[in-house]
Amino acid sequence: MEPTIDPAVIAAAREKLMKKGPAAQLGGAGTARRKQKKVHKPVSVDDKKLMAALKKIGCNPIPGIEEVNMFKTDGKVIHFSNPKVQAAIGANTYAVSGNGEEKQLQELLPGIINQMGMDNLAGLKKLAEQMAAQEGKADDDVPDLGGENFEDVSKD
């Protein structure tokens, strides 16, 4: 003989279960309930796969590189300070990793001239012409002193 369960007890148990939240059960009927939902942190799987692929083609780290500059066609430069550089010369593959910053060419100018190619030198000439034009306008703003010599005035 089967024991009979009071429907009021079943309804109270179901109500108690619903108060715990709708995500209390993970699967269908007969599966164990989970106390709390665990949030998994994203694993850097892509980075590991990339490193494995670079190792497969024979990339070796190149020590001693202080900066890497990549010139874009719009006149901007992607600048890496103290990057990690790997190269596979036979496969003509270079990997640069690190924090890259996009900068204007003017910001890096004095120390970057020896790294520039022929196509970038044309852009540099345009930049020099713009700077000369701006300096010409700046000279016009200086007022005329009326021909006085400051040395003669200071002797008096």
C-alpha positions as CSV (number, residue, x, y, z in Angstrom):
1,M,0.0,0.0,0.0
2,E,1.3,3.4,-1.0
3,P,1.4,6.2,1.5
4,T,-0.7,9.2,0.6
5,I,0.8,12.6,0.6
6,D,-1.3,15.6,1.6
7,P,-1.7,18.0,-1.4
8,A,-1.3,21.0,1.0
9,V,2.2,19.7,2.0
10,I,3.2,19.4,-1.7
11,A,1.9,22.9,-2.4
12,A,3.9,24.3,0.6
13,A,7.1,22.6,-0.5
14,R,6.7,23.9,-4.1
15,E,6.1,27.4,-2.8
16,K,9.2,27.2,-0.6
17,L,11.2,26.0,-3.7
18,M,10.0,28.8,-5.8
19,K,11.1,31.4,-3.2
20,K,14.7,30.1,-3.7
21,G,14.6,31.4,-7.2
22,P,13.9,30.1,-10.7
23,A,17.5,29.1,-11.3
24,A,17.6,26.7,-8.4
25,Q,17.4,23.7,-10.8
26,L,19.8,23.3,-13.6
27,G,18.3,20.4,-15.7
28,G,15.1,18.7,-16.0
29,A,13.2,16.5,-13.5
30,G,15.4,14.4,-11.3
31,T,18.5,16.5,-11.4
32,A,20.2,17.9,-8.4
33,R,19.7,21.5,-7.4
34,R,22.6,23.8,-7.4
35,K,23.0,26.1,-4.4
36,Q,24.4,29.1,-6.3
37,K,25.4,29.8,-9.8
38,K,29.2,30.1,-10.3
39,V,30.4,32.7,-12.8
40,H,33.6,31.5,-14.6
41,K,36.3,34.1,-15.4
42,P,37.2,34.2,-19.1
43,V,40.4,32.3,-19.7
44,S,42.9,33.7,-22.2
45,V,42.5,30.8,-24.5
46,D,43.1,32.9,-27.6
47,D,46.5,34.1,-26.2
48,K,47.5,30.5,-25.5
49,K,46.4,29.4,-29.0
50,L,48.4,32.2,-30.6
51,M,51.5,31.4,-28.6
52,A,51.2,27.7,-29.6
53,A,50.8,28.7,-33.3
54,L,53.8,31.0,-33.1
55,K,55.9,28.3,-31.5
56,K,54.8,25.8,-34.2
57,I,56.2,28.0,-37.0
58,G,59.4,28.6,-35.1
59,C,59.1,32.1,-33.7
60,N,61.9,33.0,-31.3
61,P,61.9,36.0,-29.0
62,I,64.1,39.0,-29.9
63,P,65.5,40.6,-26.9
64,G,66.6,44.3,-26.5
65,I,63.9,46.0,-28.6
66,E,63.0,49.2,-26.8
67,E,60.2,50.5,-29.1
68,V,58.3,49.5,-32.2
69,N,56.6,52.1,-34.5
70,M,54.1,51.1,-37.2
71,F,53.3,53.9,-39.7
72,K,49.7,54.1,-41.0
73,T,48.7,55.7,-44.3
74,D,46.7,58.5,-42.6
75,G,49.9,59.9,-41.0
76,K,49.4,58.3,-37.5
77,V,51.8,56.0,-35.8
78,I,51.1,52.9,-33.6
79,H,53.7,53.2,-30.9
80,F,54.8,50.2,-28.7
81,S,57.0,51.0,-25.7
82,N,59.1,48.0,-24.5
83,P,57.2,45.4,-26.6
84,K,57.7,41.6,-26.6
85,V,58.8,40.8,-30.2
86,Q,59.0,37.4,-31.7
87,A,60.2,36.5,-35.2
88,A,60.4,33.6,-37.6
89,I,62.7,34.8,-40.3
90,G,62.1,31.9,-42.6
91,A,58.3,32.3,-42.5
92,N,58.6,36.1,-42.7
93,T,56.5,36.4,-39.6
94,Y,56.9,39.0,-36.9
95,A,54.7,39.2,-33.7
96,V,54.6,42.3,-31.6
97,S,52.8,42.2,-28.3
98,G,52.3,44.8,-25.7
99,N,50.4,48.0,-25.1
100,G,50.1,50.0,-28.3
101,E,49.2,53.7,-28.5
102,E,48.1,55.5,-31.5
103,K,49.9,58.8,-31.8
104,Q,50.4,61.6,-34.2
105,L,53.7,61.8,-36.2
106,Q,54.5,65.2,-34.7
107,E,54.6,63.7,-31.1
108,L,57.4,61.3,-32.0
109,L,59.3,63.5,-34.5
110,P,62.8,64.1,-33.3
111,G,63.7,60.5,-32.5
112,I,61.7,58.8,-35.3
113,I,63.3,60.3,-38.4
114,N,65.9,57.5,-38.8
115,Q,63.0,54.9,-38.7
116,M,61.1,56.5,-41.5
117,G,61.0,55.1,-45.1
118,M,60.8,56.9,-48.4
119,D,57.0,57.0,-48.4
120,N,56.9,58.5,-44.9
121,L,59.4,61.2,-45.8
122,A,56.9,62.6,-48.3
123,G,54.5,63.0,-45.5
124,L,57.2,64.6,-43.4
125,K,57.8,67.2,-46.1
126,K,54.1,68.1,-46.1
127,L,54.3,68.4,-42.4
128,A,57.3,70.7,-42.6
129,E,55.5,72.9,-45.1
130,Q,52.6,73.2,-42.8
131,M,54.8,74.1,-39.9
132,A,56.6,76.7,-42.0
133,A,53.3,78.2,-43.0
134,Q,52.2,78.4,-39.4
135,E,55.5,80.0,-38.4
136,G,55.1,82.6,-41.1
137,K,51.7,83.5,-39.6
138,A,53.2,83.7,-36.1
139,D,55.9,86.1,-37.3
140,D,53.3,88.5,-38.6
141,D,51.8,88.8,-35.1
142,V,55.0,90.4,-33.6
143,P,54.6,94.2,-33.4
144,D,57.1,96.5,-35.1
145,L,59.4,98.2,-32.6
146,G,59.9,101.3,-34.6
147,G,63.6,100.9,-35.3
148,E,64.9,101.4,-31.8
149,N,68.0,99.6,-30.7
150,F,67.7,98.1,-27.3
151,E,71.5,98.3,-26.6
152,D,71.5,102.1,-27.2
153,V,68.6,102.6,-24.9
154,S,70.1,100.5,-22.1
155,K,73.4,102.5,-22.2
156,D,71.5,105.8,-21.6
